[in-house]
């Protein structure tokens, strides 16, 4: 059994089709599309050498999950990439609440 994005199963009307074209079309950020294109090229090169379609299937599934995330929360996906760029650039990033505080607010006792 594999984990599926919450509220987006293959049968959800808003989930993208599990095809390369549909997945790429569902990606909302340029960073995701560039990573998808570069990864696809690398995977296809590997498939040409190994003749193992399993790596392509794994690539397809991994990016389908990202595409589902893009469909479900496009602004959250953009914020994630913006925050990653801030971290890479060494800019100060506002910190959230500590995990212990978040868990305590949800009634989890550590």
C-alpha positions in Angstrom: 0.0 0.0 0.0 1.3 3.5 -0.8 0.5 6.8 0.8 -1.8 9.0 -1.2 -2.2 12.8 -0.7 -5.1 13.5 1.6 -8.4 14.2 -0.1 -6.9 13.5 -3.5 -7.2 9.9 -4.6 -6.9 8.7 -8.2 -10.7 8.9 -8.3 -11.0 12.5 -7.0 -12.4 14.8 -9.7 -9.7 17.4 -8.9 -6.7 14.9 -9.0 -4.7 15.1 -12.2 -4.6 12.1 -14.4 -1.5 9.9 -13.7 0.2 10.7 -17.0 3.4 12.7 -17.7 1.5 15.4 -19.6 -1.3 15.9 -17.0 1.2 15.9 -14.1 3.4 18.5 -15.7 0.3 20.7 -16.6 -0.8 20.5 -12.9 2.5 21.8 -11.5 2.0 25.5 -10.6 5.5 26.7 -9.9 8.3 27.1 -12.4 10.6 25.4 -9.9 8.5 22.3 -10.0 8.2 22.3 -13.8 12.0 22.7 -14.2 12.7 19.9 -11.7 10.1 17.7 -13.4 11.7 18.3 -16.8 15.2 17.7 -15.6 14.2 14.6 -13.6 12.2 13.2 -16.6 15.3 13.5 -18.8 17.4 11.7 -16.3 14.9 9.0 -15.8 14.4 8.4 -19.5 18.2 8.2 -20.0 18.3 5.6 -17.2 15.4 3.6 -18.8 17.2 3.6 -22.1 20.3 2.0 -20.5 18.6 -0.3 -18.0 15.4 -1.1 -19.9 13.7 -1.0 -16.5 10.4 0.9 -16.6 10.1 0.6 -12.8 12.2 3.8 -12.4 9.8 5.7 -14.7 6.8 4.4 -12.8 8.4 5.5 -9.5 9.1 9.0 -11.0 5.5 9.2 -12.3 4.1 8.4 -8.9 6.4 10.8 -7.0 5.5 13.7 -9.3 1.8 12.8 -9.3 1.8 13.3 -5.5 3.4 16.8 -6.1 0.9 17.5 -8.8 -2.0 16.6 -6.4 -0.4 18.9 -3.8 -0.3 21.7 -6.4 -3.9 21.2 -7.3 -5.0 21.1 -3.7 -3.0 24.0 -2.4 -1.3 26.0 -5.2 -0.5 29.0 -2.9 1.0 26.7 -0.3 3.2 25.2 -3.0 4.4 28.7 -4.0 5.1 29.7 -0.3 7.1 26.5 0.1 9.4 27.4 -2.8 9.7 31.0 -1.7 10.7 29.9 1.8 13.2 27.4 0.3 14.7 30.2 -1.8 15.1 32.4 1.3 16.8 29.6 3.2 19.2 28.9 0.2 20.0 32.6 -0.1 20.8 32.7 3.6 18.1 35.2 4.3 16.5 35.2 7.8 13.3 33.2 7.8 10.6 33.8 10.3 10.3 30.9 12.7 7.1 29.2 13.6 6.1 27.8 16.9 8.2 25.1 18.5 7.0 21.5 17.9 6.4 20.9 21.6 4.1 23.9 21.7 2.2 22.8 18.6 1.8 19.3 20.0 0.8 20.5 23.4 -2.0 22.7 21.8 -3.3 19.5 20.2 -3.3 17.6 23.5 -0.1 15.6 22.9 1.9 15.2 26.1 5.6 14.7 25.7 
